[in-house]
Amino acid sequence: MKTKLLLITVTAFINAYLLNEIEIATSISSDLLIYGTVTTEDDESYTGQIRWGKEEALWFDYFNSSKPENEFLDYLSEDEIASLNDEDYSIIERTLFNTKKYSYSWNSNGDKNHIHSFACQFGDIKRIDVNPREKVTVTLKNGEELYLKGGSNDIGAKVQIHDEGIGMIKLDWGNIRHVEFKKTPSQMESAFGAPLYGKVITEQGTFDGYLQWDHDERMAKDELNGKYEDGELDIEFGNIKSIKKSWRGSEVTLQSGRKFELRGSNDVDDENRGIIVNMPGVGRVDIDWDEFEEIIFTEAPAIPIISYTDFHGERELRASVKTEDGTSYSGHIVFDLDESYQLEILNGMDKDIEYFIPFSNVKSITPKSKRGSSVSLRNGSEIYLDDKVDVENDNDGILVFENGRDNDAVYITWDEIEKITFE
């Protein structure tokens, strides 16, 4: 009898311990989920977990749009602007309107507007106000407002919100007035399942982090679609152990050990848009299908905990710029006549792998040729990136405000730069 009581007591203790561990794990995973309040044009408000369209669901996911104006052109002389325009005419002739990063458009005077795209992580945003004609006002955590327009499917998306008192609500873009982002409550259960995590094996090496399959599926309840010899399969990613590229499609291994050879959809063949690996503290990589070999899903690490309060990219971009003639300038900078905050993104290619790195994670950039640059990260790693305007000679150059934004700026063209070292 005493033995039985002891066994019951020990079992109860173990169960309590396991439940506590489960609660801790749930709390840790919930910190990463986008959360906030959506207010509609009818003054209805819904609060809960948010998913932007069928894609973005996590704080490090990117919000993308376009800047309709470039205020930094005001700091350039007419000759400097004319020189930039001449360079960009030659770029168009060379690339046949391969716009790379920014849109080619001219104003009524025939000058290029140098309009750039905008991207930042959702964790860096305080609020989004929806305006007519695909325009939005994005308020950063420091209170500064950015006026953006179109530029991606993030503008016009149907926003899903799981209100705990109601359930899942799918709101049309035109019915939304504004979205206010807030810290995610602890121990909130995800309506879309846990974030996908694991490793991607490529021809260039292995990348570990939070995963996005075919650019959109990133949660355990998202589905992989494909055909096999007996019909069609829709498999929740939470049930998948690995996906390996095969000759005609993909070999999918389930957690149970069963295997299926799938084909016939862009989820499992060469129409796949790419596999994204989000690596907190580094950035993200977008891996082309030709480069992809295998993905293996594992549990996300319990630490570090990533939450809404961990994003501080709203700080201004500050650096020391050394030129080829040995002169150095230090202060608040505007990179590529565009990026002026740490939350904004450095973009470049390493063969068939595209990198997106928040400037907050960049230590230095050293141009190495007309085509590319060496990029040192704060975690100690170094990458050679090319084929995007951020890191090659098509870059519009750097503005340095040595005495603050209210004063004149020094303009430095890209071919004058020896090295940029960020504070």
Number of C-alpha atoms within 10 A of each C-alpha: 6 7 8 9 10 11 12 12 12 12 12 12 12 12 12 12 12 12 12 12 12 13 15 15 15 18 19 21 24 25 22 21 30 26 27 21 19 25 18 19 12 9 11 10 15 22 20 27 27 29 21 21 21 14 19 25 25 27 24 25 20 21 20 19 23 21 21 18 14 13 13 14 16 9 16 16 11 11 9 14 19 14 11 19 19 13 14 17 13 11 15 13 10 10 10 9 12 13 13 13 15 16 19 17 11 13 8 7 6 9 14 19 19 25 20 20 19 22 19 22 20 23 30 26 25 20 22 20 16 22 16 8 11 15 20 21 17 20 18 21 18 14 12 11 15 14 16 21 22 18 20 14 13 18 22 18 16 20 21 20 26 20 19 13 9 11 11 16 14 14 16 14 17 16 14 23 18 20 23 16 25 18 16 21 15 14 16 18 15 20 19 17 15 22 25 23 23 19 18 24 17 18 11 12 10 13 20 18 22 24 28 22 22 21 18 18 23 26 26 20 19 22 19 20 17 22 17 13 9 6 8 13 14 11 17 17 24 19 15 22 19 22 23 18 20 16 9 13 23 23 19 24 18 18 14 9 10 10 15 16 19 26 22 17 15 16 22 27 19 19 13 16 17 23 23 26 25 21 16 13 14 19 20 24 24 20 25 19 20 14 17 21 17 19 24 17 22 17 11 18 13 13 8 9 13 20 21 23 12 12 18 16 23 20 14 18 21 22 21 19 25 19 18 11 9 9 10 14 18 19 21 23 29 22 24 22 23 24 22 20 21 22 27 24 23 24 21 25 19 16 14 15 21 20 23 19 22 22 24 26 21 25 19 20 23 18 23 16 13 15 15 22 22 18 20 18 19 14 11 8 11 15 15 18 25 25 20 20 20 24 28 21 21 21 20 24 20 23 27 23 20 18 12 12 12 7 10 14 21 15 19 18 18 21 17 15 21 18 19 23 16 22 14
